[in-house]
Every structure is written in C-alpha cells, then in structure tokens.
C-alpha cells in the first residue's frame, strides 16, 4: 500500500453530498465490500495456519505465523487510525484491499512453486493484517457517512451479520471444501492444493477493491493542519495520536465503553482458551462438539444482530447493552454450572446472542460519540485495547484451571462479566453526549 501523506493535497473539488441510509445503493455496495473481504479473511485465517502446520511441522513456526498475524493490531493500528483521519476513506479502503489482493496473489504463487517458507509466511501475515488495520478504520468512517445518524444501529446490525456469515461461516467453509478436495496421502505430502485457497483469498480482495472504486467519494469533516505548520510528519502524527487519546479519556461515554470492552475481552478470551479442553476432558465429548458450539455462537450472533436494533428503538440502546452483558455472563455461568453437551451448546447460543447485541449497539454508540475527524484514531484505540487484553485473559485461564477446575474458569468469567455490567450500568444508561 502506498505511503499515505500526512495532509490532504488534492485540489479537486469536493464531490456532491450523498444520500444517507441503509437502503441506499452506496450503503448496500459498502456492505458487499465488507462481506466479500471478510469471506477472503475467513478463507485465509483457516488456510494459513493449516498450511504453516503441514508445510513446516514446527510448532515454533506455526506460533510465529500466528503472532505475526495479530501483531499489527497492537503495533500498526494506532498510527493507521491517525493516518486514516487525514485521508479520504474510500481511497484508503481501495489501496488497502488492492494491496491485500497483491500480497495474497504473490503468496499463492510462492506456494505453487514451493517457495513459501516460514519467513515468507511471517512477512505475509504481518503485511496483510497491517493493510487490514487501515481498511477497518476507514470502513468505520464510511459506514457512519453512508448510513447516517438515524440508521447507525441497523447499519451496524447488517455489518455484524455480514461479519458472522463471511468470516465465521462462509470463508472457513470455502477453505474447508478446498482443503478436502483430494484424498489424503501418506501424511507427508500435501494432498490438497493450498495455493488455491490463497488464490481465492486474493480474488475476494480484488473484487472488493473493484466494488470500493464504485463507492461515492465522501469527504467527512476534517481538522486541517494550521497554516505555516512546519512540524515534521512524525511529530504531527504523534500529536494526532495524543489528541485522540485525550479525547477518549475525557469522554465519559467512551471511557465506559472502553473499560467494559477491556474487561469483557479479558474474560471471554479466558473462556475461549480452555473451551476445547473443557469439551474433551470435562464433558468427555468428541471434538466435533466444539464445532456445534461455534455454530450455535454464530447463530446467536446473527439473531441478535437483527433483533437488537429493534429493541434499542423501543427501550433505548443502554438497557439493551446492559442486558447483553448480563446475558453474556449468564451464558458463561450456564456452561460451567451444568457440564453437559446440551447446556454447552445452549450456553454458546446465549453467548452469541449477547455478543451480537453488544457489538451492534456498542459500535453505534462509539460512532455517535466520536467526531468524524477522530473516527480512525478512536476505532483503532478500541481495537488495540481489545487485542491487548485478550492474551492476558488467555494466559491466566490455564493457571486458574489448574488451581480450581475447567468449570470454574467459566463461572469466574461469568461473574466478572456480570460485575462489569454492574459497574458500567450507570454510564450506559446515560444519554450519550453528542460528538463535537
């Protein structure tokens, strides 16, 4: 992806205003972009670790690829958000998806000629996720601009729906069909065409980029550099990051959202870290039960993504967000309190409903509380804090299970989330202050 400039230098006239709303052609096209790119991501996140494991047969190599794939959310996301705030969002998304298409096509070619070693996989994983951090921040801004303030809840509901179907269901299913395309060999030779997975991933990004090019070129309100500002681009970038951080800390509503996300990300990642072991050891069930639980989770998310905007329209988003947190804690407690396959699947269905409701309405509130000129920075900070606390929760889950039990992990997680709901209730029920 080409290096973005710190300030806008185009001299073309701003495009005419676009119509807002989820029923407009522009929003539907943005939704298609999101879905197509997520299908590509779903293919990659399924195929890349499998290819790394089979081609290297080295746990350290597999771990290195996994770390490289998530590291940009901690290292690149913040500066990416600040740079996005100085650029036109359509241009950012177009460049990001084009870069991801080229990177993935190059990997497919290297895989095809057996030149995709560990270093290639690590570099690819880091670069393709780095481009994603730019696309995600810019797409947040496009969503707000194209949906309009009245349709934000429903717009985020559609985006969560697209994310669940594309990333969690369609993408992995497509990769699975490719990986199972040929019969297994002797266990030493790759019997399926791994390059095809990455070629499909590249095609998805290419189609998404073509769709992005047809979006209206919206120009959100920006804060322009002061005339005569002689500071270097790096100094201005640092100032932008500090400005975004100060704004987030001074906003009571954003502080409540960020604090709640930090606690729930910590707690949920702890449960996720021991779920497979819980299924095999505590339930004594086959590993296929894990797939059933994840499907139930996705179905619950899809249901909540459609229902939560309707509920928020009747009772307000605050009560529904608090209810989602309570439901999330209850689902975790159910899994730990009643060790059976049926309750595990039911518990994850409940968790999915809670996750869907929270993700839709929390995103809408965050967007309403954030000025468009800071959307990239606030969105990226939100993501950094989420990813930053997930490894902590996962790391503490093991020692807690050793000292107590696997069931206790789910019970503790449920109680912690319920406590977070109680602490955040007052702030979440308050009518959000408008972004300025």
N, C-alpha and C positions, 0 to 999 in steps of 0.2 A: 504494500500500500504506500502510495506516495506520501512524502512528509508533509503534514498539514502546516500551513502558515499560521502564525500566531494572531494575525489580524486579517480582516477581510479586505481584499484589494480589488475585487471585481468592480467594474464601472458600469455594468449593465443595469438597466432599470429593474426595480423590484417587480416580481410577477404580480398579476392581479390577485385579489383575495380569492380563496377557495371556499366552497360550501362546506359546512361542518355537519357531522352526524354519521352514525354507523351505517346508514342506508345509502350514503353517497358512493359513487364509483371509486373515488380516491381512497376512502377507508377500506372498501372491500379489496382493492388492489393491495393495500398495505397488509391486510390480513393474509392474503395469498402469499405475499413475500415472506411474512413471518412463518407461515405454515410450511412452505416449501423449504426454506432454510433449516427449519427445525427437523424436518424429515431427514435432510442431509446430516444434521448433527446426530440424530438418532442412529443413522447407519454408522457414522464414524465412531461414536462412543461405544458401540457394540463391537465393531470390527477391529479397531485399533488395538485394544488390549488382547483380544484373541490372537491377532497376527503377531503382536510382540511376544506373547507367551509361547506360541508354537514355533516361531522362527528363531527365537533366542534360547528358549528353555532355561532362562536365567531369571530367578526371582528379583535380583537387583536391577536387571534391565527393565523388567516389567514395572517395577516400582518407580524407576527413573522416568519412564514414559508417563506414568500416571501423575507424578509430581509436576512434570513439565506441562501437562495439560491443564492443571488448575493454578499453577503459579502466577500466570498473568493476571488473574483476578485480584491478587494481592500486590503485584509489582507494577502492572501496567494500567489497571482500571482507573486509578485516581487521575494520573496525568491524561489519560484518554478522555475522561469526562471533562476535564478543564479545556482540552483542545476542542472537543465537540461543541462546547459552549461558545466557541469563537468561529464556528464554521456553519455552513448550510447543511442541515441534517440529511437531505436527500443525497448530496454529494458524498457525505461520509459513508452512508449505507451502501451506495453504489461502489465506492472504492473498496470498502471492507469485503463485500461479497465477491467482487471481482478478484481481489487478492486471495480470498479463500478458495475460489474456484481454481486459480492458477496453482496455488500451493498443493491442493489435493490432486489435481491432474498430474503435477510433477511427481508426487508420491506414488500415484498409480503406475506411472511409467517406470519409476525406480523399482517398485515391487515386481513389475512384469519382467524386468531384466535381472532380478535377484541382486539389486544393489542397495536395498533399504536396510542398512544395518542399524544398530542401536543409536548411533549419533544422529543419523538421518531421522529416525522416528522421534527422538527427543527434540530436535530442532523444529521439525514439522509441528509437533504437538504444541510447542510454545508459541510459534508464529501464528498458527491458525486460531488459537484461543486469544492471542493478543489482538488480532483483527476483530474477533468477536466482541471484545470489550468496547471497541469503537462503535460497532454496529448496534449493540444493545443500548448504549446511551443515546445514540441518535434516533433509534426507533422509538424510545420513550417519548422523545420530543415530537416526533412525527405523529404518534398516537394522540397526544394532547392537542396538537394543532389541527389534526384532521377530524377527530371525534367531536371536539368542542366540549365546554364545561358541563353541559346538560347530559351528555351521553357517556361520560367517563366510566361510570360503573359498568354499564353494559358493554362498552368497548373493552375494558379490562376482562370482563367475563368471556368475551369472544377470544381474547388473546390467551387466557388461561386454557380455554377449550382447545385452541389450536396447538398450544404447547404440549398439553397432555396427549392429544392424539398423535401429533407429529413426532415429538421427542421420546415419549414413553411407549407408544404403541406401534405406529406405522414404520418409523425408522428402524427400530430393533427387529420388527417382523421382516422387513425387506432384507436387512442384513442376514437374518437367520435363514431365510429362504436361499440366499446366495451361498451361505456357508454350508448348507446341507444339499447343495446342488449335485454333488457327486458322492459316491460311496467312499467310506473311509479306507485308507490304505493300511500300511503296516505301522502307522503311528509315528513314523519318522519323516515321511514326505507329505507336504501339503497336498491334500487330495481335492481341495476346492480352489476356485480362482480368486484369491484375495484381492488382486488388482481390480476386479470388477466392483467390489464394494466401494473402493475409493474413487473409481470412475463414476459410479452412481452418485456419490457424495459431491464430486466436482460438478456433475451435470445439474444437481439440485441448486448449488450455489450460482451456477451460470444462469439458470432460468430465473432465480430470484433476482439477480442483478439486472436482467432484461426487464423484469417487472418494475423494479425500482426506477429505472430510467424513464418509465411512463408515468411516474407519480408527479403531481404538481410540485413545483419548487417553492415550498413555503419558506417564508423568511420570518422567524419569530423575533420578538423584541430582544435586542442585544444591548449589552453595555459596551460601548466603544472605548478604545484607548483614548486617554486625554491627549489633546493636541500638544505636540512637542515632547511627548513621552520618549525619552532616549534610553530607557532601560532595555537590557537585553531580553531576548525571547524567554530565556530560562528564568530570569528574575520576574518577568511578568507572569510566567506560568506558576511560579511559587506564590506570587501574590494572589493569583486567582484561586489556587487551592486553599490558601489561608482564608480568603474571603468566603469561600463555600463552607469551610469548616466552622467559621464564626457564625454564619447564618444558621447552620444546622443546630449548633449548640444554643443559640438564642431563641430558637423557635420551640415553644413548649410542645406544640403538637408533633413536630418532627422528632424531638427528644423522646417523647413517649413511644413513637413508632420504632425508632432505632433501638431503644432499650428493650422493648418487647421482642423485637426480632433477634437481638443478641441472645436473650435468654432461651427463646424457643429453638433457635438454631443449635445452641449448645445442647439442649435437652434432646431434641429429635435426632441429632447425629449420634448421641449416645445409644439411643434405642436402635438406630439403623445398624450400628457397629456390631450388635450382638443378635440381630434378628435371625440370621441364618443359623447360628449356633443354637438359639432358642428352639427353632423348628426341629433341628436334628436331635439335640440332646434332651431338652425338656419335654417336648411333645413326642419325641420318638417317631417323627413323621418323615416321609421321603422328602427330598429336596424340592420336588415339584410343588409342595405346599407353599413354598416361598413365592413361586410364580403366581399361584392363586391369590396370595395376599397382595402382591403388587398389582394384579389386575383389579382386585377389589379397591385398592387405593386409587387407581386411575378412574374407575367408575364413580367413586365417591367425589373425586375432584371435578369430574365432568358434570355431575349433578349439581354440585354446589356452585359451579361457575355460571350455570344458567339460573339458579334459584336465588342466589344471594343478592343480585341487583334488584330483583323484585321485592324481596324482604326489606332491603335498605330503603327502597322507595316508600314503603308503608310505615316503618318504625324508625328509620334513620340508620346510618351506617354504624354508629357507635355501638348500639345494642347488638347488632349482628356480629360485629368484630369480637366483642366480648364473648358472645355465645359461641363463636367459632373456637376461641381459645379454651373455653370450658369443655367444649366437645372434643377438642384435641386431647386435653388431659384425661377426659373420661375414656376415650378410646384406648389410650396407653394403659390406663389402670385396668380396663377390661381384659386386655391381652395378658397382663401379668397376674391378675387375680384369679382367672379361670383358665388353667392350662389345658386347652383342647383345640383341635384344628378348627372347629366351627367358630369358636369365640375369637380365635386369632384372625380368621378371615373377616368376621363381623367387625372386630376391633379395627382392622385396617380400612374397612369400608367407612367406618365412623371417622377415622383419622383423615381419610381422603376428603370427606365432606367438610371437615374443619379446615384443612389446608386450602381447599378451593375457595371457601368463603373468605378466609383471611387474606389470601393472596390477591383476590379481586379487589376487595374493599380497601385494604391497606395500600395497594398501589394507587388507587384513585385518590385516597386522602393525601398521600405523599405528593402526588402530582398537583393537587389543588393547593397545597401549602407551599409549593416551590415556584418561584418566578421562572419564566421560560429561559431567562438568561443564565440560570444556575441549574437547569434540569440535568445536564450531564454530570456536573460535579456531585450533586446530591444523590443521583441514581447510582453513580459509581461508588460513593462512600457507603451507601446502603449495602451494595453488593460486597464490598471489602469486609465490612463488619460481619456479614453473614458467613462468608467463607473463612474469615479469621477465627470465628468461634466454633466452627464445625470440627476442626481437628482436635480442639481441646475436649469437646464432649466425647468424641470417639476414643480419644486417648484415656479418658477416665472411666469409660464404660467397663473395660477389662478388669482393672483392679477392683472396682465396685462389685462386679460379678464374682470375682474370686473370694472377696471378703464376705459376701452375702449369698446371692444366687442370681441366675439369669432373670428369674421372675422379678426379683427386687429391683433390677435396673428399670424395668417398665413402670413399676409402681413409683419409684423415685422420680422418674421422668414425668409421670402424670401429675404428681404433687407439685413439682417445680413449675410446670406449665400453669396449673391452677393458681399458684401463688403469683405468677407473672400476670395472669388475668386480673387478679385482685388488685395488684399494685397499679396496673395501667387503667383500671376501670374509670376512675375519675377523669383522667385526661382524655380517654377515648370517648366518653360521653359528652365532653365539652364540644360545642360547635366550633369547627376549625376556623382559625383566623385566616383571612384572605392573604394570598401571596402578594408581596409588594416588591 
